[in-house]
Amino acid sequence: MDNYNWAKTFGDHFADALDAYRAGHRDAEKMFGASEREFLKSIGATPQEIFDFVEDTFHGGEPGAETALLVTATRREYFLTVQQGKHSTRLIDMDALPSKGAELAGIEWLPRIIEKAKAKLRGEMPPDLMYGCGGDRAFLREHGIAPADLLREVWAAGNDLARIVEYVKRAAADKPANLPAQVCQILPGGRVKC
């Protein structure tokens, strides 16, 4: 892998995947050729994860190539440094995730997104689950946090949930008042309206 140019390579692959999606290709595995799949594997990513970013970007303009790159860069760094380039052999159980309405310190969705962030960092996301989905983006926008920034904070905090809660509260308090309108909202009970 070309470590110096990996981000450009990722951007090229993302643009190609967006073109393929636009042309009607809807299969994550078939969207990427063998060399592209090998590249994604070398940075700790899967075709499905990138497909999810592409699909949401195509349909709603978010998260976009830049956010996909930043999230993937954080995962890549964790993969190469903490996991020493070794892929996890397990996937998390989606049924074991906290519910969408679960709260931590009175903050709805926080327990769920923390567990999703941990799974994303470790490369343990099942194909039907996305870190940075519409519900995650609504939560992150509401609290003024970029998706990659939460990943880095969850990584740094380890098992210190109080640190993550304080980070989220601090980010929400510091959030500029003029952020663009939300694309999605978290409704009572954890339902998401986009």
ABEGO torsion letter per residue (X at the ends): XBAAAAAAAAAAAAAAAAAAAAAGBABAAAABBAAAAAAAAAAGBBAAAAAAAAAAAAAAGOAEAAAAAAAAAAAAAAAAAAAGGBBBABBBBAAABBBAABBBGGBBGAAAAAAAAAAAAAGABBAABBBGBAAAAAAAAAAGBBAAAAAAAAAAAEABAAAAAAAAAAAAAABBAABBBBABBBBBGGBBBX
